[in-house]
Amino acid sequence: MNERRNPSRAILGVGGLLGHDANAALLVDGRLVGAVQEERLTRRKHDGAFPHRAIADCLAQAGLGANAVTDVVFAEKPLQSHLFNVSGLPGNAVTRALGRLLPERWPGLYTQPARALLPRARFHFAWHHLTHVAGAFHSSPFSRAAFLCVDGKGEDYSASMGVVDRGELRILREQTYENGLGMFYTLVTHYLGFLSFGSEYKVMGLAPYGRPAFVDRLTTLFTTDAHGGFRLRASVRFDWPSLMAALPLVARATDVPVREPSAPLVAAHLDIAASLQQIFEDELFKMARFVRTETGETNLLFCGGCAQNCVAAGKLRSAAIFPRLFNSPVGGDMGSGLGAALLLARELHPGDLALDFNGFYLGGEPGPAPAGAQPYRVAFDGDLFDFIAGELAAGRIVAWVRDRMELGARALGARSILADARSPGMQSRLNLAVKFRESFRPFAPLILAEDCADWFDTAEPGDFMQYTAYLAPARRAPQPASFPSLRARLDFPRCAIASVVHVDYSARLQTVTRTHHPAMHRLLTAFKALTGVPILINTSFNVSGQPIVRTATEAWECFLNTDIDLLVLDDQVFRNPLRKTRAEKLSWLAQFAASA
């Protein structure tokens, strides 16, 4: 692509300096060009290496070369992080003054490769939590809000609160140290045998199977106060040796041994997951009430890595501690480069940053189908959306790859696997034969926004799959008081759309509007016309341990190695040749096992 004339200001945000989920975002003269995670290009899940490829992808979308970048902003202050890591003490006036005076003289993880790649750019370093806040605020419907940022770790703190509008971004309180609420959830997640980074969502999905019977025992591991001033009693760090050394502390507290990843889940594990989630929610509610009292604001931004817990976010919204709540779908580090770029832009031009923001579809297009796919192209008469709606209604599983790729951990209908939520056994079929993952894992429903209140207990938007809601009582089937096994509870026909409704009747909704996703709105409308149901299963197009597919070529490879029936690439449809044996599929899958 020919390079365009250089802009007056091109701001590159770089996230992932804490060693995981590297990403980049580009703002050109106030226009958001794109944002992408490094894992999508290297195919290594949660890749934390310097995001060379993500940067190149953003520049290519803008038609610019590296020399056009005027400013680079990193989503962390490396000197503060280093001083905390060495001393174990939170920042103070002296260390923060050093951070302002010596921003480049301490070699952060990305500083040297960034300077080699971008020799003309001015470097800036942002407070990590403020990047989360900026990313949430500028993608929210609010002009002013309080914020609650709860994270695993910023530079030297784990939670913060304050107020933000288009001109002001002010931190009022911070929770120092890293052994806070996020660390607690990660520690118990590892204790339960889910050892890969980012597996906390698995425990969130496991919690509804259990009872919060271990709350009192887990409470012995931490101190807290009326405002959610949470701190683990042990000094645990976000590194592998520290986490592994701390697992016996949880085992002693619960009197249940550390679970090996390959060991079966038993009733105690389910109850510990439920207890962890209960404590997590209780502490968040205390924090939210404190923020409301301290700020007097009526809008709340819930952000940071812990905001990815959509169960807690949904309950916070329903509780109406704040009349209006927005939970950023990229509140964790996957969106920190975007937040860093937005933060610098608003600092350079106070009050002038006005994005034309219409969702998190900020990556590249899939490109053309590979040549090997052409013999399997499906001819159909009429409209694509009507055809695919009919195939879904007939029980087919469809991979859907159209338009720009999503940013973040969740597929939002651009790189998705779709299926009929009414089909008996579809949850197990997708988990075991397509996704190759634990059978207890629930799926999310896509639902027409205008029909949401007819099916669930909310009419509030959830355009980016940020919240859970509960199935309307009239649509529930009564359940027995107990089940002989987890499998029996999972398979019980609790409603007409059991594949997207968890055992407690919760669902992580993605409401679909014509504005945010016109193509998916058309598909759901066609499906509703055939079936009377405005709902489809939506799960990310990948297998366990693999990043979500990005290109048409990656989509085709994943398609061949699963039992998905049809693949939509833009406006073309392909059938699965089903030429791979189960052994061949598992062999292909093994390359992703290390990060599953």
RAVENFEN-V698692 format. One record per residue. N is the residue number from 0. RES is the residue in three letters. PSI is psi as a letter, one per 30 degrees, with the letter a starting at -180 (NA if undefined). OMEGA is omega in whole degrees, 0 to 359 (999 if undefined). NEAR is the number of other C-alpha atoms within 8 Angstrom. Layout:
# RAVENFEN-V698692
n->(N;N)
res->(RES;RES)
psi->(PSI;PSI)
omega->(OMEGA;OMEGA)
near->(NEAR;NEAR)
This chain:
# RAVENFEN-V698692
n->(0;1;2;3;4;5;6;7;8;9;10;11;12;13;14;15;16;17;18;19;20;21;22;23;24;25;26;27;28;29;30;31;32;33;34;35;36;37;38;39;40;41;42;43;44;45;46;47;48;49;50;51;52;53;54;55;56;57;58;59;60;61;62;63;64;65;66;67;68;69;70;71;72;73;74;75;76;77;78;79;80;81;82;83;84;85;86;87;88;89;90;91;92;93;94;95;96;97;98;99;100;101;102;103;104;105;106;107;108;109;110;111;112;113;114;115;116;117;118;119;120;121;122;123;124;125;126;127;128;129;130;131;132;133;134;135;136;137;138;139;140;141;142;143;144;145;146;147;148;149;150;151;152;153;154;155;156;157;158;159;160;161;162;163;164;165;166;167;168;169;170;171;172;173;174;175;176;177;178;179;180;181;182;183;184;185;186;187;188;189;190;191;192;193;194;195;196;197;198;199;200;201;202;203;204;205;206;207;208;209;210;211;212;213;214;215;216;217;218;219;220;221;222;223;224;225;226;227;228;229;230;231;232;233;234;235;236;237;238;239;240;241;242;243;244;245;246;247;248;249;250;251;252;253;254;255;256;257;258;259;260;261;262;263;264;265;266;267;268;269;270;271;272;273;274;275;276;277;278;279;280;281;282;283;284;285;286;287;288;289;290;291;292;293;294;295;296;297;298;299;300;301;302;303;304;305;306;307;308;309;310;311;312;313;314;315;316;317;318;319;320;321;322;323;324;325;326;327;328;329;330;331;332;333;334;335;336;337;338;339;340;341;342;343;344;345;346;347;348;349;350;351;352;353;354;355;356;357;358;359;360;361;362;363;364;365;366;367;368;369;370;371;372;373;374;375;376;377;378;379;380;381;382;383;384;385;386;387;388;389;390;391;392;393;394;395;396;397;398;399;400;401;402;403;404;405;406;407;408;409;410;411;412;413;414;415;416;417;418;419;420;421;422;423;424;425;426;427;428;429;430;431;432;433;434;435;436;437;438;439;440;441;442;443;444;445;446;447;448;449;450;451;452;453;454;455;456;457;458;459;460;461;462;463;464;465;466;467;468;469;470;471;472;473;474;475;476;477;478;479;480;481;482;483;484;485;486;487;488;489;490;491;492;493;494;495;496;497;498;499;500;501;502;503;504;505;506;507;508;509;510;511;512;513;514;515;516;517;518;519;520;521;522;523;524;525;526;527;528;529;530;531;532;533;534;535;536;537;538;539;540;541;542;543;544;545;546;547;548;549;550;551;552;553;554;555;556;557;558;559;560;561;562;563;564;565;566;567;568;569;570;571;572;573;574;575;576;577;578;579;580;581;582;583;584;585;586;587;588;589;590;591;592;593;594;595)
res->(MET;ASN;GLU;ARG;ARG;ASN;PRO;SER;ARG;ALA;ILE;LEU;GLY;VAL;GLY;GLY;LEU;LEU;GLY;HIS;ASP;ALA;ASN;ALA;ALA;LEU;LEU;VAL;ASP;GLY;ARG;LEU;VAL;GLY;ALA;VAL;GLN;GLU;GLU;ARG;LEU;THR;ARG;ARG;LYS;HIS;ASP;GLY;ALA;PHE;PRO;HIS;ARG;ALA;ILE;ALA;ASP;CYS;LEU;ALA;GLN;ALA;GLY;LEU;GLY;ALA;ASN;ALA;VAL;THR;ASP;VAL;VAL;PHE;ALA;GLU;LYS;PRO;LEU;GLN;SER;HIS;LEU;PHE;ASN;VAL;SER;GLY;LEU;PRO;GLY;ASN;ALA;VAL;THR;ARG;ALA;LEU;GLY;ARG;LEU;LEU;PRO;GLU;ARG;TRP;PRO;GLY;LEU;TYR;THR;GLN;PRO;ALA;ARG;ALA;LEU;LEU;PRO;ARG;ALA;ARG;PHE;HIS;PHE;ALA;TRP;HIS;HIS;LEU;THR;HIS;VAL;ALA;GLY;ALA;PHE;HIS;SER;SER;PRO;PHE;SER;ARG;ALA;ALA;PHE;LEU;CYS;VAL;ASP;GLY;LYS;GLY;GLU;ASP;TYR;SER;ALA;SER;MET;GLY;VAL;VAL;ASP;ARG;GLY;GLU;LEU;ARG;ILE;LEU;ARG;GLU;GLN;THR;TYR;GLU;ASN;GLY;LEU;GLY;MET;PHE;TYR;THR;LEU;VAL;THR;HIS;TYR;LEU;GLY;PHE;LEU;SER;PHE;GLY;SER;GLU;TYR;LYS;VAL;MET;GLY;LEU;ALA;PRO;TYR;GLY;ARG;PRO;ALA;PHE;VAL;ASP;ARG;LEU;THR;THR;LEU;PHE;THR;THR;ASP;ALA;HIS;GLY;GLY;PHE;ARG;LEU;ARG;ALA;SER;VAL;ARG;PHE;ASP;TRP;PRO;SER;LEU;MET;ALA;ALA;LEU;PRO;LEU;VAL;ALA;ARG;ALA;THR;ASP;VAL;PRO;VAL;ARG;GLU;PRO;SER;ALA;PRO;LEU;VAL;ALA;ALA;HIS;LEU;ASP;ILE;ALA;ALA;SER;LEU;GLN;GLN;ILE;PHE;GLU;ASP;GLU;LEU;PHE;LYS;MET;ALA;ARG;PHE;VAL;ARG;THR;GLU;THR;GLY;GLU;THR;ASN;LEU;LEU;PHE;CYS;GLY;GLY;CYS;ALA;GLN;ASN;CYS;VAL;ALA;ALA;GLY;LYS;LEU;ARG;SER;ALA;ALA;ILE;PHE;PRO;ARG;LEU;PHE;ASN;SER;PRO;VAL;GLY;GLY;ASP;MET;GLY;SER;GLY;LEU;GLY;ALA;ALA;LEU;LEU;LEU;ALA;ARG;GLU;LEU;HIS;PRO;GLY;ASP;LEU;ALA;LEU;ASP;PHE;ASN;GLY;PHE;TYR;LEU;GLY;GLY;GLU;PRO;GLY;PRO;ALA;PRO;ALA;GLY;ALA;GLN;PRO;TYR;ARG;VAL;ALA;PHE;ASP;GLY;ASP;LEU;PHE;ASP;PHE;ILE;ALA;GLY;GLU;LEU;ALA;ALA;GLY;ARG;ILE;VAL;ALA;TRP;VAL;ARG;ASP;ARG;MET;GLU;LEU;GLY;ALA;ARG;ALA;LEU;GLY;ALA;ARG;SER;ILE;LEU;ALA;ASP;ALA;ARG;SER;PRO;GLY;MET;GLN;SER;ARG;LEU;ASN;LEU;ALA;VAL;LYS;PHE;ARG;GLU;SER;PHE;ARG;PRO;PHE;ALA;PRO;LEU;ILE;LEU;ALA;GLU;ASP;CYS;ALA;ASP;TRP;PHE;ASP;THR;ALA;GLU;PRO;GLY;ASP;PHE;MET;GLN;TYR;THR;ALA;TYR;LEU;ALA;PRO;ALA;ARG;ARG;ALA;PRO;GLN;PRO;ALA;SER;PHE;PRO;SER;LEU;ARG;ALA;ARG;LEU;ASP;PHE;PRO;ARG;CYS;ALA;ILE;ALA;SER;VAL;VAL;HIS;VAL;ASP;TYR;SER;ALA;ARG;LEU;GLN;THR;VAL;THR;ARG;THR;HIS;HIS;PRO;ALA;MET;HIS;ARG;LEU;LEU;THR;ALA;PHE;LYS;ALA;LEU;THR;GLY;VAL;PRO;ILE;LEU;ILE;ASN;THR;SER;PHE;ASN;VAL;SER;GLY;GLN;PRO;ILE;VAL;ARG;THR;ALA;THR;GLU;ALA;TRP;GLU;CYS;PHE;LEU;ASN;THR;ASP;ILE;ASP;LEU;LEU;VAL;LEU;ASP;ASP;GLN;VAL;PHE;ARG;ASN;PRO;LEU;ARG;LYS;THR;ARG;ALA;GLU;LYS;LEU;SER;TRP;LEU;ALA;GLN;PHE;ALA;ALA;SER;ALA)
psi->(k;k;k;l;k;k;l;f;k;j;k;j;k;k;l;g;f;g;g;l;h;k;l;l;l;k;k;j;h;f;k;j;e;l;k;l;k;e;e;f;e;f;g;j;k;g;k;g;l;k;i;e;e;e;e;e;e;e;e;e;e;f;h;l;l;e;f;f;j;e;k;k;k;k;h;l;j;e;e;e;e;e;e;e;e;e;f;g;k;l;l;a;e;e;e;e;e;e;e;e;f;h;f;f;f;k;j;l;e;f;e;e;e;e;e;e;e;i;f;f;k;k;k;l;k;k;k;e;e;f;e;e;e;e;e;e;e;f;g;l;g;k;f;k;l;l;k;j;j;k;l;e;k;b;e;h;l;f;l;l;l;a;k;k;a;f;f;k;j;k;k;e;l;k;j;l;l;f;h;a;e;e;e;e;e;e;e;e;e;e;e;g;g;j;f;l;k;g;g;e;f;e;e;e;f;f;e;f;f;a;k;h;f;g;e;e;e;f;f;f;f;l;l;l;a;f;g;g;i;k;k;k;e;l;j;k;l;i;l;e;e;e;e;e;f;f;e;f;e;e;e;e;e;f;h;k;l;k;k;k;e;f;l;l;k;l;e;e;e;e;e;e;e;e;e;e;e;e;e;e;e;e;e;e;e;e;e;e;e;e;e;e;e;e;f;g;l;f;k;k;k;j;a;l;e;f;f;f;j;f;e;e;e;e;e;e;e;e;f;h;e;k;e;k;k;k;j;k;f;h;f;a;f;f;g;f;e;e;e;e;e;e;e;e;e;f;e;e;i;k;f;f;j;j;k;i;k;h;l;h;i;g;a;l;l;f;l;l;k;l;e;f;f;e;f;g;k;k;k;l;k;b;k;e;e;e;e;e;e;e;e;e;f;g;g;k;k;k;k;j;j;k;a;k;k;l;k;a;f;k;k;g;g;f;i;l;k;k;l;j;f;f;k;k;g;e;e;e;e;e;e;e;f;e;f;h;a;k;f;f;k;l;l;k;k;k;k;k;e;f;f;e;f;f;e;l;g;l;g;k;k;i;f;g;h;f;l;l;l;k;k;k;e;f;g;k;k;k;l;l;f;l;l;f;l;e;e;e;e;e;f;k;i;f;l;f;h;f;f;g;k;l;f;g;g;l;k;j;k;j;k;k;l;f;e;e;i;e;e;e;e;e;e;e;e;e;e;e;e;e;f;f;k;h;k;l;k;k;l;k;i;l;l;k;f;k;l;k;l;e;l;e;e;e;e;e;e;e;e;f;g;l;g;k;e;k;k;j;j;c;g;l;k;k;l;k;f;h;f;k;l;e;e;e;e;e;e;e;e;f;f;f;e;f;g;NA)
omega->(177;180;177;174;185;179;177;177;176;184;178;174;182;180;178;184;178;172;178;173;176;183;179;176;184;172;180;181;176;179;178;184;183;176;185;177;180;182;183;181;178;183;173;187;181;182;181;179;179;190;178;186;179;178;180;180;179;179;179;178;180;185;184;172;183;182;179;182;181;184;173;179;182;187;177;171;190;180;177;179;180;181;178;182;181;187;187;182;180;181;177;184;182;183;181;173;177;179;179;185;187;188;183;187;171;186;172;184;187;190;184;178;178;180;178;182;190;190;185;188;170;182;177;180;186;171;189;183;180;174;176;182;181;178;179;186;186;171;182;176;188;169;176;182;162;175;172;180;181;194;169;183;163;177;182;182;185;178;178;179;180;185;179;166;185;179;187;170;191;173;179;180;175;172;185;184;181;184;180;187;179;177;179;181;179;181;181;175;178;178;180;173;178;196;182;178;176;182;182;181;176;179;175;179;179;189;182;178;185;176;181;186;184;183;183;181;179;181;179;184;187;169;178;177;185;182;182;177;191;176;174;178;179;177;181;183;177;170;189;181;181;179;181;179;183;182;178;177;178;179;179;181;185;187;177;183;174;181;171;184;182;182;179;173;179;186;181;179;178;181;177;176;179;180;177;180;179;178;180;181;180;181;178;179;177;179;183;179;179;179;180;180;185;186;184;181;179;178;178;167;177;187;188;183;181;178;175;176;188;175;179;180;179;179;175;180;181;181;176;169;167;179;180;181;174;179;183;177;174;181;177;188;178;178;186;175;175;179;179;179;179;180;179;181;181;177;181;182;185;176;187;185;180;184;168;190;181;178;185;177;193;179;184;174;183;184;185;176;178;183;182;181;191;178;185;178;183;174;178;179;173;190;178;187;176;180;182;176;178;179;177;180;178;176;178;171;188;170;190;184;183;170;186;182;178;168;176;187;190;174;185;176;174;176;191;164;184;177;182;181;180;187;179;177;184;180;180;180;180;183;190;186;181;184;181;183;184;186;183;187;180;175;184;176;161;180;174;184;183;180;189;184;177;185;185;187;180;169;181;181;171;189;187;175;184;190;165;172;184;180;179;183;182;182;181;169;180;181;174;180;180;180;181;182;175;180;180;179;180;186;183;181;188;177;182;181;189;183;180;178;184;185;176;180;176;177;178;190;159;176;187;177;175;184;186;183;184;181;180;176;178;181;180;178;178;179;177;180;180;193;187;182;183;191;171;169;173;173;185;180;176;171;183;178;182;171;176;182;181;188;176;179;177;179;181;180;179;179;182;186;176;178;174;186;185;177;174;174;188;183;178;181;181;176;180;179;177;182;180;175;176;180;179;179;180;176;176;181;187;181;181;190;184;182;182;999)
near->(4;4;7;6;5;6;8;6;9;13;15;15;17;18;18;15;13;6;9;11;15;20;18;18;17;16;14;12;8;9;8;10;12;11;15;14;15;18;13;13;9;8;8;11;11;10;11;13;8;9;13;7;9;14;12;8;10;15;12;10;10;8;10;12;9;8;9;9;14;12;12;14;16;15;18;14;14;13;11;13;12;8;12;13;8;6;6;8;9;9;11;6;6;7;10;10;8;10;11;7;6;8;13;8;5;8;9;10;9;9;9;9;8;10;9;7;7;10;8;7;11;7;9;9;11;14;11;12;12;11;17;18;14;12;18;17;13;8;9;8;6;7;6;9;14;16;14;15;15;15;15;13;12;13;12;14;13;18;14;14;13;14;14;13;10;11;8;7;8;7;9;8;7;10;10;9;12;14;15;14;14;14;13;10;11;9;11;11;13;12;12;11;11;11;8;8;6;5;10;10;8;9;10;12;10;13;15;12;11;13;11;12;9;10;12;7;9;13;8;8;12;11;11;9;7;6;9;11;10;11;10;13;7;8;6;11;9;9;6;6;6;10;13;7;7;11;13;9;8;13;12;9;10;9;6;7;7;11;8;7;8;5;6;4;6;6;7;7;10;15;15;15;14;16;15;13;10;10;9;11;9;8;10;10;10;11;12;10;10;9;14;13;7;6;9;7;9;10;13;13;16;16;18;15;12;11;17;13;9;12;10;12;15;12;9;11;11;6;6;8;9;11;7;9;11;11;13;14;9;14;18;14;15;16;15;20;21;16;17;20;17;13;13;11;12;13;7;6;8;10;7;7;10;5;8;6;5;7;7;7;10;12;11;10;9;14;6;6;10;9;5;5;10;9;5;9;10;8;5;6;5;6;6;8;9;11;11;10;13;10;9;14;11;6;9;12;12;14;14;14;15;13;9;11;14;13;15;11;6;9;14;12;10;13;17;14;13;13;13;14;14;8;9;6;8;11;11;9;9;10;13;11;10;11;11;10;9;7;8;8;10;10;13;14;14;12;14;14;10;6;9;12;9;6;9;11;9;8;8;4;6;10;10;9;15;16;13;14;12;10;13;10;5;4;9;10;7;5;6;5;4;4;8;6;6;8;7;9;10;8;7;7;7;10;9;8;9;12;15;13;15;11;10;7;9;11;14;14;14;14;14;13;12;8;6;9;10;9;7;9;12;9;12;14;10;11;17;11;8;9;7;7;7;11;13;12;15;15;11;11;13;10;12;11;10;12;11;10;11;12;9;13;8;9;12;12;8;11;12;12;10;10;10;12;9;12;15;13;14;8;7;8;11;13;10;12;6;6;5;8;6;6;6;9;11;8;8;8;10;7;7;11;9;6;10;8)
